[in-house]
Amino acid sequence: MAETKESNEIKSYAGGWMTERKGTEIPTFLKFAYIVIAGGAFAYFFIFMNGEVNHSTRGALVRQFNSVTQSSPGFMYFVAALIAIFAIVTIKFAFSKFHED
């Protein structure tokens, strides 16, 4: 039998707090988890951008608070853009070809 030499080199990150074998790919479920989590954050942000105004008990208080404090739509859309940029960069990283440094 021919012996196959496996590469079991361990690579550590963050001062040894995280370790992995060299050449390890990102698992498929994790790649799609990035999409689901980023999409959920984006959807949650747009649904509750002005607070929970349609809640049965505290919705009136939230609407009253919004009328007094006046939200900044420009800032809220800036935060939404940051979420979108983070999602795009993370998903691009997850689905890109693996290369060793």
N, C-alpha and C positions, 0 to 999 in steps of 0.2 A: 504494500500500500504506500502510495505517495503521501507524504505529509504535506498538508497545506499550512502555510504560515499565516495566521490571522494577525491582523494589526489590533492589538489590545492597548494601544497607547491611550492613556487617560489625559484629557485636557481639562484644566481647572480654570474657573473664572471667579472673579470677586474674592480673591484671596483664599481660594479653596472652599468657598461656601457652595459653589455649584461645580459639578464635574460631569464630563461626558466622554464617550469614546470618540476618537478622531474619525471623521468621515460620517458621523451620524446625521441622517436626514431629519427634517421636521416631520412628525407624524401627520398623516392625512387628516385625521379628525381635528388636530390642532389648527391646521390650515383653514379648515372651514369654521372652526370656532372663532377665529379672528373675524371672519365675515359676519357671523351671527352676533357677536358681541359689539362690533362697531356699528352694525345696522340697528341693533337694539338701543345703543346709546344715542344714535342719531334720531330714531323714532321717538324715544322717550323725551328727548330735548324738545322736539317740535310739538309733541302732545301737551307737555307741561311747561311750555315756554313762559307763559304768564301765570303760572301757578295752577292749582287745582280748582279752577273757577266753577266747575260743574258738580262739585261734591255736594251731597245733600245737606250736610250740617255746617261745614266750614266754607262752602263756596261763596256765600254772601260776604263773609269776612275777608276772603281773598280778593274778591272784586272791589270791596271798599278800600282795602290796603293798596291795590293797584291804582285806584283812582287818586289816592292821596300821594303816593310816591312816584308815580309815572315812570314806567319802565323805559328802557332805551332799546328800541328795536335794532338800531345799528350795532350796538354791542352784542345783542343776542345773536344776530346773524354772523357776526365775527366769530363768536364761540362755535356756532354751527359750522362755519368754514374750517375752523381748527379741528373739529371732530372729523370732518370729511378728509382733510389733508392727512391727519393721523391714520385714518382708515385706509386711504390709498397707499401710503408709504408702508404700513404694516402688511397689507395684503400683497403688495409688490415684493416685499422682502420674503414673505412666506412662500410664494409661488415661484421665486426666482431660482435659478440653477445654483446648487451648492458648490462652493469653492473653498479650498483650504487657504488660510492666510499665509 
